[in-house]
Amino acid sequence: MSIPVVDFWFDFGSTYSYPAAIRAPACAAKIGVSIRYRPFLLGPIFKAQGWDTSPFNIYEAKGRYMWRDLERVCAELSIPFRRPEPFPQDSLLAARVAIAGRNESWHDDYCRAVFRAQFGEGLRIDDITVIAGILHRVGAPASWLEQAGSDDAKRVLRTETEQARQLGIFGAPSFITPDGELFWGNDRLDTALAWAKGTAAATA
Amino acid sequence: MSIPVVDFWFDFGSTYSYPAAIRAPACAAKIGVSIRYRPFLLGPIFKAQGWDTSPFNIYEAKGRYMWRDLERVCAELSIPFRRPEPFPQDSLLAARVAIAGRNESWHDDYCRAVFRAQFGEGLRIDDITVIAGILHRVGAPASWLEQAGSDDAKRVLRTETEQARQLGIFGAPSFITPDGELFWGNDRLDTALAWAKGTAAATA
């Protein structure tokens, strides 16, 4: 019986995707499920809903709540938290690098390191020197910065974003199980993993 | 040491408040915390955010997700689910009855019964005969329907709604611990209860 794979869709600028991305591997391993990080861009999806920035900026009470809640969630997980300035960060460069290296062994480490840099250290992920430093730390050659600017990386990121929209994704993190169930939010990660495990067992 | 009380703020038309209201008493009792149901009206708070209906109606993908997710959540809890038509229901009458009977022994049973009628049986809670039937079932005299129309009930519901707004509440269900921490959403109920228990123990 093969291990079920849950797609973990996220935008690198998404706040709750940070704790979810960090804890996902251990949660998944514990239950016997595999995680596949799928970066995309929330910007075009938000724009289609009439938003030109994060809803956490548009709706003040919701934003105030989110920052306090994220602080509590990170404390509970014992992971560092620093509120990034500005928010949201432009996640295009970080996403293109991830897409370019999607088949590389450093890909998953890179994804988590981008989240840690932004929400744990307060660094700007639209800064090419920050991304270069992260690539170095995860053992990837600096030449991946050039690959990130390739037509292929740009095209695949657009395709991934369009696929996310077609899957009904409207926020991040979002999880899709092998049978196509969508779960939204850090709070629903464990339910998504259990769902994937349960349906895999039922059809085995 | 006294039992900490968590305020459970909700609008009777709120979808995720249904499973939260039903499971809250058992979850609270298990951990040694008490729940106080605090109905208010989301309408004025949504209106201040520029919405004239539920965000689940305004944002199509989010709405489609919510109905499927709510169905899964109810199945997991083994409670009935029927999507109400129309959505959202006008919750004014149901809320005024609850406010009028806020000190009565049937108040909590009434709150849960309104949710069950709406999301479990698909009944309309803006129908006075439905509310009359619920009052009868929970052992409350029909005269409470008149009390619901009193100036006092109207005034207190307005005050409660304004207090919810001042507490930073922007959606439902929302939970407020004795030390003033806000937790939003059915998914955060258990965290709110644990928080209330933990801080009560720490200051005992």
Interface residues (C-beta under 8 A of the other chain):
Chain A: Q49 Y59 A61 K62 R64 Y65 R68 D69 R72 G168 I169 F170 G171 E181 L182 F183 W184 G185 D187 R188 T191
Chain B: Q49 Y59 A61 K62 R64 Y65 R68 D69 R72 G168 I169 F170 G171 E181 L182 F183 W184 G185 D187 R188 T191
